[in-house]
Structures are given as structure tokens and as C-alpha cells.
Amino acid sequence: MTTTAPPLALAPAPHPFDAAVALQPIGPHRCSGHSHPGYWNMVGPYGGITAALMLQAVLQHPDRLGEPLALTVNYAAATAEGPFEITATPVRTNRSTQHWVVTLSQPGADGMPQVGTSATVVTAIKRDTWAASDTPMPATPAAATLARADRTAAGVAWLQRYDVRPVDGDIPRQWDGATNHSRTLMWAADAPARTPCFAGLAALADVFFPRIWLKRATLVPVGTVSMTVYFHTSAAQLAENGPAHLLAQATGQEFRHGFFDHSGQLWRADGLLLATTHQIVYFKG
């Protein structure tokens, strides 16, 4: 009597986000990765995935203290398609906070490593203390009652990685140069659904389209120069959210001399503020 061995179970494919931020240690404070086509923008990776990678290098470092508190990413050049290296160095460790310098590099035309992105990260031991909020979540319809925005016409891959449900201030329907307010309010979640981690929250903080497109209703070239995210949450509070949508809000502040900035917030559906973010963005025209 012969028996047939049961087929081997295949390991499930990783979520696109987890594949995109996968990093392999290659030495003290150094790791390597590869650009992911699922998060490609027009001339390079989506800025949010680059921010997530810079933070991920710290999150997986064996010497890390505590959880992320602040992340600032400076985009000196677009990351090219292909491999890259990230160096994450703890430059100061105190009792409650730890300060990091992070760089992403790729070979230049001469074959020598060139830094394309730099970042600073602060991690901290977060304790239960007195707490209050002066930034209440706006009243809004629930995410489940709103339709997902169709971004397929834009032709860039990263837009398909997020389920965005606009409430107010969506991308202009007409590029007619009319002056508008610059506030966008929307629900946002990973697609496919995923419980956000700190790196995922950093990426979601960059999910907003450029404020100048809404303010001017003119499709001008833009590029983020610097982005900061402050993390007001803990890993446990992120886990409690599960894969539910977050409410995301961004408002432009000043548009002048070829640059504009915006401030933004990300809340859980129960009103808990998870992160605040700020950007300075180059624009042409």
C-alpha cells in the first residue's frame, strides 16, 4: 500500500508594506534593502515608504531604547530603483531618550556611495503620566459610510497601497487655477488591510497629496524637502486599532518663494491622536 504525502503548505506572501521595509543587517549599524515597485511614485519611491525605511532601521537595531518619539527625514535626492544601504547610529543615549542619525546611500556615477536621504530619530521610554489633548478629532462620517477614492488614473503604484476615503478637500475635479482652502480631511488605511506599526504610521503621515494642488487648483511640480512626524502613541495603542482606518487631516500654512509647508494629524476612530506631522515642500511655478 502506498501513501501520498500531503502537499507542503506555502508560506503566505508578506504584506507589500512589510516586503518594502525589509532590511538585512550587513554590519555594525548597517543594513541593506531594495526599492519596492509597489510603492513607486513618479521619479522614485513614495516619500512615506522612504521615511518608514529610515525608521525601520532604528526599530530593528539591537541597541534601540524605547519607542519612536520623533522622526525627521530630509530628502536630498530621489532613491533610484535597486539596492541601497542604510546606516543607523545611536549618537546619544540618556535614561529616557535615545538620539539617532540615519542615512540612506546608493552608488553614484563614480561608483562611490552617495547619501540620498538623511534622518534623525528620537526614541524614548514612554510612561503613563497625566495626559490631555488640545487637538480634538473633527466630527466626520464613519469610514465605512464613505466610498474609496479611485486613484488608478494617476498611474503611480503607491496610491494603490492605501484605501483613502475623502471627507473634505479632495483632489480638485477641475484644474482651473481657482484659489481654495488647503485643508484635506480623509480616512486612510493600508491596502490590503494591515494593523499599523510605527513604521507604517510614519508612511501614513505622508499620504496627503500636495497642499498647493488644492490651494491653487493647478498641477505644478512638487517635491518634499523635509518631513517630521511626532509619535504620541504606543505600540499597544497601535495594536488596539487593528486594521481600521485612521482619520487624517492636513492644512497648508504658508506658500512663498517656491516652498510651502503643511501641518497634519492622524487619529484613531475613537478620537485618540496618534501622530502629528509637518512638511516643507518645493514647488515650481
N, C-alpha and C positions, 0 to 999 in steps of 0.2 A: 504494500500500500504506500503510495506516495502522497506527500502533502505539499501544498504550495505555500511558500512563505508569504505573509501579508505584505502588501506594498509599504515601503518606507514612507512615513509621513514627512511632507516637505515643511520646512520651517516657513512661517508666514513672512512675506516680504516686509521690510521695515516701512514705517510711515515715511513719506517723502521728506518731511522735515528732519526726522532722525537720520535718514540717509545723507541729507545735505550738510548736517553739522557733525558727521562722524569724523573724528580726528584720531590719528595714530601717533603715540609717543615715539620720538626718534632720538631723544637725548635729554639731558637736564634742561628743563624749562622749554623744550622744543617739541612741536608736533607737526604732522603733515595732514593735508586734506586735499580735496579735489572739488572743483566747481561742479554744481549740480544743474542739469538742464531744466529741471522743474521749477527753479527759482530764477530763471534768466529774465533780465529786463532788456531794454533796447540795445545798450552797448556794454553790458556786463551784468553781474548778479544784482538782484534786488538788494537795495541797501539794508533792508531789515535782516536778510539772511547773513550778510557780512557782519552786522552788529551781533547777531546771535553766535556766529563763529568766534568772534573775539571774546565774548563772554564764556562760551563753552570751553575755550582753552583754559580759563581760570577755574571753571566749575569742576573740571576733571583733574585739576592739578593736585597731586598728593599733599601739598603743603597748604592748601586753602584753609582759611579760618572763616567760619560762619557762612552767611548767605549774602547774595548781592544786595548792595545798598545804592550804588551809583555806577553808571556806565556812560562814558563819553567816547564817541567814535569820530575820528577825523578822516575824511575820505580824500586822500591826496591824489589818487588815480583809480580808475576802474580796474577791478580784478579781471585778468584775462582768463579765457577758458583754459582749463588744465589744472595741474597741481600747484600747490602753494605750501609755504611753511609759516607757522605762527610761533612766535616766541612770547611766553608769558612769564614775567619775572616779578616776584614779590619784593618790592623795594623798601617796605617798612611794615613791620608787624607790631601792633600795640596790644594791649589787653583785650580790647573790644573791637578794634578795626584793623584792617589789613589793606595796604595800598599796592596796586599792581600797575605795571607798564606792559602793554601788549603791542606787538607789531605783526603785520602780515606782509610777507615778501614773496616775490617771484623773480626769476631771472630776467634781467634787462637785455637790451640788444647786444651788449657786450658779454652776456653770459653771467655777469655778476648779479648777486641778489639786490633788488631794489625794493624799498618799502613803499607799498601802495596804500596801506591803511594803518593808522596808529590809534591806540585807545588807552584810556586809563580806566581802571576798575577799582571800586572800593567795596570790600566785603565787610560784614560786621556780625557780631553775635547779637541777635535781636532778643530782647527780653520783654516780658509782659509789664507794661507800665500804664500810667494814665494815658488816655487816648481821646482825641476829638478830631472833627473834620469841619473845615470851613469851605469845603467844595462838595456840596450835595449833588447827587446824581440828578440830572434833569428828568422830568416826567416824560415818558415816552411809551408808545405801544410796545407790547412784548415782541421779541424777535420772531416767535412762531406765527404771529399775525401778519408779518411783512414778507414780501417776495424777495428772493435773492436777486441781486443785481446781475445782469448779463454783461460780462466784460470780455466776451470772446472776440468781439470786433476789434479790440485794441491790439490783438496779435502778439502779446507778450505772455510768456508762460507763467510768471509768478502770480498774475492775477487769478489764475485758476486754482491756486493753492489756498484761497480764502473765500469763505462764504460771507459776503458782505450784504447787509440789508439796510439800505439808506432810510433815515427818518427825515432828515432835512439837509439841504446843501449838497446835493449830489452833483456829479459832473454836469456841466451845462449841456442842455439839449441843443442850444444854438451858440455857435462861436461868433457872436455879433459885436463883441467889444463893449457890451453893456457893463457898467460898474455894479457889482453886487456886494453883499456882505461876504465874509470869508469863513463863516462857521459851517462845519460839517458835523452832523450827528448821525451815527450809524451803529448797528450791531455788527460784530465781526467775530469769526471763528475760523480755525484751521479747516481745510477741506483736503482729504477726508477728516472727519471729526477727530479731535485729539485733545486730551487734557493738557492745558498749558503748563510748561515748566518755566523756569526763569529765562532760559534762552528763547523759548517760544514767545514769552511775554515781550522780550526785547524786540523780536521780529514784528510782533503785532503792533508795537508802538510806532512802526514806520508804515502802517497800512494805508495812511491817508494819501490821496492824490495831492499835487502841489496846490497850495492855497491861492497862488496867483492865477491859476486857471479859473478858479471860481470868482475871484475878485474882479478880474478883467474880462472874463469870458473870451480869452484869447489863448490859443495853444502855442505858447512860447517855449523855447528850450530851457530846461532847468537841470539842476544837479545839486544834491545835498552836499554841503561842505562839512558840517559838523552836527552831530545828533547826541543828545543827552537823555538818559532815562533814569529816573529815580524810582526805586522799588520800595513801596510802602507795605508790601505783603510778605508773607512767609510761604515756605514750601507747603506747609499744611493747609493754608488758606487757598492756595492754587489747586491743591488736590481736591479740596471740598467743592470747587467749582465744577469739576468734571469737564466734559466737552461742551458745556453750554456756552452760548455766545457771550461776549463782553460788550458793554456799551462803550463806544469810542467817540471822543469829541476832539476837534482841533479848530483853533481860531488863529488867523494871521494877526500880526501885531504891527509891523512896520515894513513898508515896501519902498526901498530907496537905494540909489547908487548901484543898482544891479544885484541887490541881495534883498531877501525878505526872511522874516522869522515867523515861527508859529509856536504856540503852546498847545498841549493836548493832555487828555486824561483817559484812563481806562478803568471802568467799574465792573464789578460783578453785578448780576441781575438783582441781587439783594441790596445793592447800594454801597457795598464795600469798595472804596477806592484802592485799586491795586498798584497803579503806577501813574506818574506824571512824566511828560516828555517835552523837550524843546528842540527846535532845529533852526539852523541858519542855512539858507538855500540860495544858490546862484541862479539868476535868470538873465536871459538875453532879450533885449528889445524894450 
